[in-house]
């Protein structure tokens, strides 16, 4: 039997939400940028990395750890 690690699940979901909010927030500010394509490329990479880390954390939290 495995026990779900809710701290990891909640932290992972929070990171995914923060990545989406960051991406949307920066997309709204694209009009003020000197180089919008480069800015969105960097923002997309950062959001993708944070979202992927959050997804992995959530999956590991759902899998949980073994109980003796």
Beta strands, then each sheet from edge to edge (+ up, - down):
strand 1: 2-3
strand 2: 65-66
sheet 1: 1+ 2-
end
